[in-house]
Amino acid sequence: MTTRPTKAMPTATAEHGADPDFDTVYDRAAFGSAKWANQWDEFSPRVRGEDLLSLWTADMDFRAPTTVIDRLRAAADHGIYGYTLRDPEHFRIVQNWFTVRHGWTPPVETLLPAPAIMSSVAAILRTFTAPGDGVIVQSPVYSPNFEAITGNHRRLLVNRLRLIDNRYEFDLDNLAELAASGAKVLLLCNPHNPSGRSWTADELLAVNDICARHDLLVISDEIHCDIRLNGRPHVAYASISSDAARRAFICTAPTKTFNLAGLPSATLSVADPSLRSELLNAMRASFMINAHYFGRLALETAYTTGGPWLDRLTDYLKGNVAFVHEFVQERLPEITPMPPDASFLVWLEARELDARVGGLHQFLVDRAAVNLYDGRVYGPGGEGYVRLNVGCPRKVLTEALERIDRALSR
Ligand SMILES: Cc1ncc(COP(=O)(O)O)c(C=O)c1O
């Protein structure tokens, strides 16, 4: 029996020091964490009195960079939380981040402030499509995409990703057929959630050829772009060609990268001036433009000072991913992880096991007290998979895998 990780509350000593600390386990339930609070009500009765280990929702159990915490503390102490502006200097900070980290320089005038990614996706769909228009997603994929489409009364068109040697590829033939069937928009997850697959420039160019032929707009959700596990740079959709830039809405945010999801602040890059002004008007009419006092500051501080922290985080996450691969190979042979190129999610194939235990996700909640994301949530192609969030201290990850091993060995 391994010991359960002990939890700490954040303290002044834990947050200072030369190196970021990714090993301490913090109690997050006390502050309304969607990932950690009230899970038992949602998922299952308690298992043998053990706390459910939560490796599902895509935020990390790490503290943000100390520079961000200090800036937010100073802003909190200031005590006047009035309306907040994202000025031209703010957008130069965003631009500089993408230039330095990814070699892509979005012109400052293309950048629009947005509250968050999914509200922006919904706004783009409502602005540039009509009810009943077709919107393509490539599944399995981040499930709120489905809601954004069907909840706004657009027609969901699913292009299944092809699974080749435990890696996803675009199905370009089917994409072309769907594009020809009257689709208006491709909603692209770049890099891809749940698999962490980064699309190459050649792959994106092939997609853009199809979109150009059928005059589709492209929403490229690039929220997972910054954590580069494979060492290769992110390819922003708008960077592949001028035609791609002209038809694209690039959606970015520092929220996954620096663990700031509770302080949302996103930036869109829209190169085409008429698309941009139409979207800006629509966002204004939906009162989406005001900045969040803390979100703006967190973005600026993270993008200007967070690079070294991100490099250390990336190393830590690479270690976690390698640990999962080794553990699974030795102890859980019925599970096959897909190697992620980016971010902190590992997509686990377990089709036979899923069938044998009558649904792996619920089995793991009920018998192992470990909560992963059920692959079915991600739509067609997600059956028989679970998604593991490795954005947690290694000892939590170890305990979760040990519990899974014990539950499956019983
Ligand atoms: C691919 C993807 N897009 C968007 C989001 C959510 O972004 P936001 O909270 O800014 O709406 C997530 C969160 O998990 C995600 O994985």
The ligand as a Tripos MOL2 file, in Angstrom:
@<TRIPOS>MOLECULE
LIG
   16    16     1     0     0
SMALL
NO_CHARGES

@<TRIPOS>ATOM
      1 C1         -8.7480   22.8740  -26.5180 C.3       1 LIG1
      2 C2         -9.3270   23.7630  -25.4640 C.ar      1 LIG1
      3 N1         -9.9220   24.9130  -25.8140 N.ar      1 LIG1
      4 C3        -10.4560   25.7380  -24.9000 C.ar      1 LIG1
      5 C4        -10.4300   25.4240  -23.5560 C.ar      1 LIG1
      6 C5        -11.0850   26.3270  -22.5810 C.3       1 LIG1
      7 O1        -10.6800   27.6360  -22.7530 O.3       1 LIG1
      8 P1        -11.4380   28.8160  -22.0030 P.3       1 LIG1
      9 O2        -11.4860   28.4360  -20.5580 O.co2     1 LIG1
     10 O3        -10.5640   30.0110  -22.2610 O.co2     1 LIG1
     11 O4        -12.7890   28.9400  -22.6150 O.co2     1 LIG1
     12 C6         -9.8220   24.2290  -23.1480 C.ar      1 LIG1
     13 C7         -9.8130   23.8360  -21.7360 C.2       1 LIG1
     14 O5         -9.5790   22.7040  -21.3930 O.2       1 LIG1
     15 C8         -9.2500   23.3860  -24.1270 C.ar      1 LIG1
     16 O6         -8.6520   22.2350  -23.7980 O.3       1 LIG1
@<TRIPOS>BOND
     1     1     2 1
     2     2     3 ar
     3     2    15 ar
     4     3     4 ar
     5     4     5 ar
     6     5     6 1
     7     5    12 ar
     8     6     7 1
     9     7     8 1
    10     8     9 2
    11     8    10 1
    12     8    11 1
    13    12    13 1
    14    12    15 ar
    15    13    14 2
    16    15    16 1
@<TRIPOS>SUBSTRUCTURE
     1 LIG1         1 GROUP 0 **** ****
